[in-house]
Amino acid sequence: MEINQLISEQWLAPEVRAALFRALPTVKGITMAEDVPVADGRRGVAFGFDDDGARQSLVLDPQTFRYLGSNSTRLQDRTYERADGSRGTFRAGTVSLTAQLEAKIVNQPGQRS
């Protein structure tokens, strides 16, 4: 989870990204899969772990080690309570995808270019 947060939320020098990429398969419980999609259709190498009834995967470009997005699959049903007291269920097999389309280094919060 910590490597996932570093890769998905922080700017990292290419050699640091590469080192984390190499370290991921050595972490106990991490699985690796190739050709895994993210929300915008790109495909990459996924490093996943099972957490709370779901397989959570971060997907990286296999050439650049850049974060492409995430891919999450429910392994079992999960019922939750909404703020209004009603209940909902995520069914086993439900897939959630994200994609990081752009990331830039800026000089201040809110700066776009």
Summary of the structure (lengths in Angstrom):
residues: 113
radius of gyration: 16.0
end to end distance: 30.0
largest distance: 48.0
contacts: 266
relative contact order: 0.16
helix: 19%
strand: 39%
